[in-house]
Amino acid sequence: MSSIGTGYDLSASQFSPDGRVFQVEYAIKAVDNSSTAIGIRGKNGVVFAVENLVTSKLYEKGANKRIFSLDTHVGMYLTDRVSMYMHGYTLYSAIRPFGCSIILGSYEDGQPSMYMLDPSGVPWGYYGIAIGKARQAAKTEIEKLNMQEMTCEELVKEAAKIIHIVHDEVKDKTFELELSWVGDMTKGRHQLVPDDIKAEAEKYAKESLAESDESEDEDMA
């Protein structure tokens, strides 16, 4: 507990003298310490990629998912409902804010949309977003993409590449890559990326990293 927040962080509905809500800040910090997740909005849909860390050899492969389908018609209506629900948990002293952020994506009437909701319940619309401990590095990579002109078939490879780039092999040696998308290729329904496309995306990511490492070695030689 920070000495700055002492006495003002016992309730989610309590403001400090300078207008801060420490319970919400603590929840945001918890998100910042989690594994990396990204969302990228292309011209024909939205792609999601998650670095799902495997912290124990006892875990069942594929059993601890971080990507979920909420509804067959996820749109602004659901975004408003979820954001109001999350915000409600910042208003009362008997409850605590959710220690998570949510990236929501949809494809309706031929238009993709994507929103990120932080623990305060505030929704923001994005073309590209990253959350988790490697969010800054991931955002830097996302900003290099001309995402509004790229299809989801192209973006799924770039998303896999970004997760591999920002993964910390020293501290977190093992992870499972989760990929999903929603767009015209799924007829507006959120689905996991098919295994063959996922395997191709991971191959592309690993080959790109290998080429980058070789280029750095040549520059140092």
C-alpha positions in Angstrom: 0.0 0.0 0.0 1.4 3.4 -1.0 1.8 6.0 1.7 0.2 8.5 -0.7 -3.0 6.5 -0.7 -3.1 5.6 3.0 -6.5 6.3 4.4 -8.0 7.0 0.9 -7.8 3.5 -0.6 -10.2 1.6 1.7 -13.2 2.2 -0.5 -13.9 2.3 -4.2 -16.2 5.3 -3.7 -13.7 7.4 -1.8 -11.7 10.2 -3.5 -8.4 11.4 -2.4 -7.8 15.2 -1.9 -6.4 15.4 -5.4 -9.4 13.6 -7.0 -7.9 10.1 -7.3 -9.7 6.8 -6.7 -6.9 4.5 -5.5 -9.0 1.3 -5.7 -9.5 1.9 -9.5 -5.8 2.6 -9.9 -4.9 -0.6 -8.1 -7.2 -2.5 -10.5 -5.5 -0.9 -13.5 -2.1 -1.8 -12.1 -3.2 -5.5 -11.8 -4.1 -5.3 -15.6 -0.7 -3.8 -16.4 1.0 -6.7 -14.7 -0.9 -9.4 -16.6 0.2 -11.1 -19.8 -0.3 -9.2 -23.1 -3.4 -9.1 -25.2 -4.0 -7.1 -28.4 -6.8 -6.2 -30.7 -6.5 -4.9 -34.2 -9.3 -3.5 -36.4 -8.8 -4.0 -40.1 -10.9 -3.1 -43.1 -13.0 -6.3 -43.0 -13.1 -7.2 -39.3 -11.3 -7.4 -36.0 -8.4 -9.7 -34.9 -7.6 -10.6 -31.3 -4.3 -12.2 -30.0 -3.4 -13.2 -26.5 -0.2 -14.3 -24.8 -1.6 -17.0 -22.5 1.3 -17.7 -20.1 1.7 -21.3 -18.9 2.9 -21.0 -15.3 2.7 -24.7 -14.4 3.4 -27.9 -16.2 0.3 -29.3 -14.6 -2.0 -27.1 -16.7 -4.1 -28.8 -19.3 -3.3 -27.5 -22.8 -5.9 -25.1 -24.1 -8.0 -25.2 -20.9 -7.3 -21.8 -19.6 -8.7 -19.5 -22.3 -8.7 -15.7 -22.2 -10.7 -15.2 -25.4 -14.5 -15.7 -25.2 -17.6 -15.2 -27.4 -20.1 -13.1 -25.5 -22.9 -12.9 -28.0 -23.7 -13.4 -31.6 -24.5 -9.7 -32.0 -21.9 -7.9 -30.0 -22.1 -4.2 -30.7 -22.3 -0.9 -29.0 -25.4 -1.9 -27.0 -23.5 -4.7 -25.3 -20.4 -2.4 -24.9 -22.6 0.1 -23.0 -24.1 -2.6 -20.8 -20.8 -4.1 -19.9 -19.2 -0.7 -19.3 -22.0 0.4 -17.0 -21.8 -2.9 -15.1 -18.1 -2.4 -14.6 -18.5 1.2 -13.6 -21.1 0.2 -11.1 -18.4 -1.6 -9.1 -16.5 1.6 -8.6 -19.4 3.4 -6.9 -20.0 1.5 -3.7 -17.8 0.9 -0.6 -19.0 -2.7 -0.1 -17.5 -3.9 -3.5 -14.3 -3.5 -5.4 -13.5 -2.6 -9.1 -12.9 -5.5 -11.5 -9.1 -6.2 -11.8 -9.4 -6.6 -15.6 -9.8 -4.8 -18.9 -11.9 -6.1 -21.7 -11.4 -5.7 -25.5 -14.7 -6.1 -27.3 -15.0 -6.4 -31.1 -17.9 -6.7 -33.5 -18.8 -6.7 -37.2 -22.2 -5.3 -38.0 -23.7 -4.0 -41.3 -20.4 -4.4 -43.0 -18.5 -2.3 -40.5 -16.0 -3.5 -37.8 -15.8 -1.9 -34.4 -13.6 -2.4 -31.4 -13.7 -1.0 -27.8 -11.5 -1.4 -24.8 -13.1 -1.1 -21.3 -10.7 -0.4 -18.4 -11.5 -1.2 -14.7 -13.2 2.1 -14.3 -15.8 1.1 -16.9 -14.9 3.7 -19.4 -15.2 2.5 -23.0 -12.8 3.7 -25.7 -13.0 3.0 -29.4 -9.7 1.9 -31.1 -8.2 0.8 -34.4 -5.5 -1.0 -32.4 -5.1 -1.6 -28.7 -2.8 -3.5 -26.3 -3.1 -4.3 -22.6 -0.9 -6.2 -20.2 2.7 -5.8 -19.2 4.2 -5.5 -22.7 1.5 -3.1 -23.9 3.9 -0.3 -24.8 6.1 -2.5 -26.9 3.0 -4.0 -28.5 1.5 -0.6 -29.2 4.7 0.5 -30.9 4.5 -2.5 -33.3 0.8 -2.0 -34.0 1.4 1.6 -34.9 3.7 0.4 -37.7 0.8 -1.3 -39.5 -1.4 0.3 -42.0 -4.3 -1.6 -40.3 -7.2 0.2 -41.9 -6.0 -1.0 -45.4 -5.3 -4.6 -44.2 -7.6 -7.6 -44.2 -8.0 -9.9 -41.2 -6.2 -12.6 -43.1 -3.1 -10.3 -43.2 -3.6 -9.0 -39.7 -3.7 -12.4 -38.0 -0.1 -13.0 -39.1 1.0 -9.6 -37.8 -0.9 -10.1 -34.5 0.9 -13.4 -34.0 4.2 -11.8 -34.8 3.6 -9.0 -32.3 2.8 -11.4 -29.5 6.0 -13.3 -30.2 8.1 -10.1 -30.4 6.9 -8.7 -27.0 7.0 -12.1 -25.2 9.7 -12.1 -22.5 11.5 -15.4 -22.9 13.7 -14.8 -19.8 10.9 -14.3 -17.3 8.1 -16.2 -19.1 9.5 -19.1 -21.0 6.2 -20.8 -22.1 3.0 -19.5 -23.5 0.1 -20.5 -25.7 -0.9 -18.1 -28.5 -4.7 -17.5 -28.7 -6.1 -16.1 -31.9 -9.6 -15.2 -32.8 -11.4 -12.9 -35.3 -14.8 -11.5 -36.3 -15.6 -10.1 -39.7 -16.9 -10.8 -43.1 -14.9 -14.1 -43.3 -16.9 -15.3 -40.2 -20.2 -13.8 -41.4 -20.2 -11.4 -38.4 -19.7 -14.2 -35.8 -16.8 -14.2 -33.4 -14.7 -17.4 -33.9 -11.3 -18.8 -33.0 -8.9 -18.7 -36.0 -8.9 -22.1 -37.7 -5.9 -24.3 -36.7 -4.4 -24.3 -40.2 -4.4 -20.5 -40.4 -3.1 -20.2 -36.8 -0.3 -22.6 -37.6 0.6 -20.5 -40.7 0.5 -17.3 -38.6 2.8 -18.8 -35.9 5.2 -20.0 -38.6 5.3 -16.5 -40.1 5.9 -15.0 -36.7 8.8 -17.3 -35.8 10.4 -16.9 -39.3 10.2 -13.1 -39.0 11.8 -13.2 -35.6 14.6 -15.4 -36.9 15.2 -13.1 -39.8 15.3 -10.1 -37.5 17.8 -11.9 -35.2 20.1 -12.7 -38.2 20.0 -9.1 -39.4 21.0 -7.9 -35.9 23.9 -10.4 -35.8 25.1 -9.2 -39.2 25.0 -5.6 -38.1 27.0 -6.4 -35.0 29.6 -8.4 -37.0 
